[in-house]
Amino acid sequence: MANIVPLNFEHHLQMRINDSKDFSRFSDQHLIPVVFHEFHHLASEFPLVFVKNTETGQFIPVAMMGIKPDLNLYCQTPNWPASVYPKGFNNAPLSLVKTDNDGANVLVCVDTDSPLISSVENQGNRLFNDNKEQSDFLKKRTEALLDIAALNEQTTNVCQLLASKSLFTAKQLTVKLLNSKQPININGVYVIDEQALNQLSDEDFLSLKANGLLPLIYAHLVSLQQISRLIELQNKYDLTH
């Protein structure tokens, strides 16, 4: 459970945040939202696919970290096993909350129930100095949150552009695990249709190139080879659980 409240020096003057690569809070989330701008380095570890928001119809890029729902194979222990991880993993326990409809104004909030929070002296990074001003740590974290928010907005716009060109296609992923008699079908996943991409008009294709989207699309397509890595991790997990 989370208890997210606006951050202010009156209530949080002595609050500290511990740096940690313990991402076990995501242990039951096998699909992790990501932004296009991190496709290049995430593609070396995770399959990067798209899911569809059933309410808005918008496409959302995600990193697959598990074969089975509710099981993130990377986050079962406090020790992160890979050399890369999504930018959004660094957000907690801070977040941004819009205070108006257009998102021009935001509040920095904190989850006061987060295990990353500490009030122990000399443990973790203070959010405010004794003079009640924001610490350099908080300023950097706030800047990072704003950067992620901007990247999320850009990612939404890119997905809308790709959808307008009819480049997304539903793909059923079928995997065979050692301890399963029947293959597992993973539905609700979308990928870029290579045939549709190659059939774009010269104008549309060059537009994608001019906007720097082609390398991101190719990173997505190459990342699908990492599904075999997930199968291997799932097989190892099944042997001990």
C-alpha positions in Angstrom: 0.0 0.0 0.0 1.1 3.6 -0.6 0.4 6.8 1.3 1.2 9.5 -1.2 1.2 13.1 0.1 2.6 16.4 -1.1 6.1 17.0 -0.1 6.8 20.0 2.1 9.5 21.0 4.6 7.0 21.5 7.5 6.3 17.7 7.7 9.3 16.2 6.0 12.3 18.3 7.1 14.1 15.3 8.6 13.0 12.8 5.9 15.7 10.9 4.1 15.7 8.6 1.0 17.9 5.6 0.8 19.6 4.8 -2.6 18.7 1.3 -3.5 18.7 -1.1 -6.4 16.1 -3.2 -4.6 13.3 -3.3 -7.1 11.4 -6.2 -5.5 8.3 -3.9 -5.2 7.7 -4.8 -8.9 7.8 -8.5 -8.2 4.2 -9.1 -9.4 4.4 -6.8 -12.5 5.7 -8.7 -15.5 5.1 -5.8 -17.9 6.9 -2.5 -17.0 6.0 0.7 -18.9 9.0 2.3 -20.5 9.8 5.3 -22.8 11.0 5.2 -26.3 14.2 7.0 -25.4 15.5 4.0 -23.4 14.8 1.4 -26.1 18.4 1.3 -27.2 19.9 0.0 -24.0 16.9 -2.0 -22.7 16.7 -3.9 -26.0 19.9 -5.8 -25.0 18.1 -7.4 -22.0 14.3 -7.3 -22.4 11.7 -7.9 -25.1 10.1 -4.5 -25.8 6.5 -4.8 -27.0 3.3 -2.7 -26.8 0.0 -3.1 -25.0 -3.2 -1.3 -25.5 -5.0 0.7 -22.9 -8.5 -0.7 -23.0 -10.0 2.6 -21.8 -8.2 5.1 -24.1 -7.1 2.8 -27.0 -3.6 4.2 -26.7 -0.6 2.0 -27.2 2.0 1.8 -24.4 5.5 0.4 -24.8 6.5 -2.1 -22.1 9.5 -4.2 -21.2 8.6 -7.8 -20.7 10.1 -9.1 -17.5 8.1 -12.3 -17.2 6.3 -15.0 -19.1 3.5 -15.5 -16.7 1.2 -12.7 -15.4 2.0 -11.4 -11.9 5.6 -12.8 -12.0 8.5 -10.5 -12.7 11.5 -12.8 -13.0 13.9 -10.0 -12.4 12.4 -8.7 -9.2 12.0 -11.7 -7.0 14.9 -10.8 -4.8 16.4 -7.5 -3.6 19.4 -8.0 -5.9 18.8 -6.7 -9.4 20.4 -9.2 -11.7 20.8 -7.3 -15.0 23.1 -4.4 -16.1 20.2 -2.2 -17.3 16.8 -1.2 -15.9 14.0 1.2 -16.8 14.4 4.9 -15.9 11.1 4.8 -14.0 12.5 2.4 -11.4 14.4 5.3 -9.9 11.3 7.4 -9.2 10.1 5.9 -5.9 9.3 7.1 -3.4 8.8 10.4 -5.2 6.2 11.2 -7.9 4.6 14.1 -9.7 0.9 14.9 -9.4 -0.8 17.4 -11.8 -2.6 20.2 -10.1 -4.5 21.3 -13.2 -6.0 19.7 -16.3 -3.3 20.9 -18.7 -0.5 19.7 -16.5 1.2 23.0 -16.4 1.6 22.9 -12.6 2.7 19.8 -10.7 3.4 18.9 -7.1 6.2 16.7 -5.9 4.7 14.0 -3.7 6.2 11.3 -1.5 5.1 7.8 -0.5 5.5 8.0 3.2 5.0 4.3 3.6 7.9 3.4 1.2 10.7 1.2 2.7 13.1 3.6 1.0 12.1 6.4 3.5 14.3 6.9 6.6 14.6 9.4 9.4 17.8 8.0 10.8 20.6 10.5 11.0 23.4 9.9 8.5 21.4 7.3 6.7 20.1 8.2 3.2 19.8 11.5 1.5 18.0 14.4 3.1 15.3 16.1 1.1 15.6 19.5 2.9 18.4 21.3 4.5 18.3 22.7 8.1 17.5 26.1 6.5 14.3 24.5 5.1 15.5 24.7 1.5 15.5 21.9 -1.0 18.6 19.8 -0.9 20.7 19.2 -4.0 19.5 15.6 -3.9 15.9 16.7 -4.0 16.5 19.2 -6.8 18.2 16.4 -8.9 15.4 14.0 -8.2 12.7 16.5 -9.1 14.5 17.3 -12.3 14.7 13.6 -13.2 10.9 13.3 -12.5 10.2 16.2 -14.8 12.5 14.7 -17.5 10.6 11.3 -17.2 7.2 13.1 -17.5 8.4 14.9 -20.6 9.7 11.6 -22.1 6.4 9.9 -21.3 4.5 12.6 -23.1 6.8 12.3 -26.1 6.4 8.5 -26.1 2.6 8.9 -26.1 2.9 11.2 -29.2 5.2 8.7 -31.0 2.8 5.8 -30.3 -0.1 7.9 -31.7 2.0 8.7 -34.8 2.9 5.0 -35.4 -0.8 4.0 -34.8 -1.9 6.6 -37.4 0.4 4.9 -39.9 -1.2 1.5 -39.1 2.1 0.1 -38.0 1.0 -1.8 -35.0 -0.1 -5.5 -35.3 -1.4 -7.9 -32.7 1.0 -10.8 -32.1 0.4 -13.9 -30.1 3.6 -15.1 -28.5 3.8 -18.8 -28.0 6.4 -20.2 -25.6 7.1 -23.8 -24.5 8.4 -24.2 -20.9 10.2 -27.4 -19.7 7.6 -28.1 -17.0 4.5 -27.4 -19.2 3.0 -30.0 -21.3 1.2 -27.4 -23.4 2.7 -24.2 -24.9 1.8 -20.9 -23.2 0.1 -18.3 -25.4 0.7 -14.7 -24.5 -2.0 -12.5 -25.9 -2.7 -8.7 -25.8 0.8 -7.9 -27.2 1.4 -5.7 -30.2 4.6 -5.2 -32.3 5.6 -3.1 -35.2 4.5 -4.8 -38.5 7.7 -4.9 -40.6 5.7 -5.5 -43.8 3.6 -2.4 -43.1 6.7 -0.5 -42.3 8.3 -1.5 -45.6 5.1 -0.6 -47.5 5.0 3.0 -46.2 5.2 5.7 -48.8 8.6 7.3 -49.3 7.2 10.5 -47.7 6.0 8.7 -44.5 9.2 6.5 -44.3 11.4 9.6 -44.6 9.3 11.4 -42.0 10.0 8.6 -39.5 13.7 8.8 -40.4 13.8 12.6 -40.0 12.2 12.3 -36.6 14.8 9.8 -35.4 12.2 7.0 -35.0 13.7 4.3 -37.3 16.5 3.3 -34.8 13.9 3.0 -32.1 11.7 0.8 -34.3 14.6 -1.4 -35.2 15.7 -1.6 -31.5 12.1 -2.8 -30.7 12.2 -5.5 -33.4 15.7 -6.7 -32.4 14.6 -6.9 -28.7 12.0 -9.6 -29.6 15.0 -12.0 -29.7 15.2 -11.6 -25.9 12.0 -13.7 -25.4 14.4 -16.8 -25.4 16.1 -15.2 -22.4 12.8 -14.9 -20.5 12.0 -18.6 -21.3 15.4 -19.6 -19.9 14.8 -17.5 -16.7 11.3 -19.0 -16.3 12.6 -22.5 -16.6 15.3 -21.8 -14.0 12.6 -20.3 -11.7 10.3 -23.3 -12.1 13.1 -25.6 -11.0 13.3 -24.0 -7.6 9.7 -23.0 -6.9 
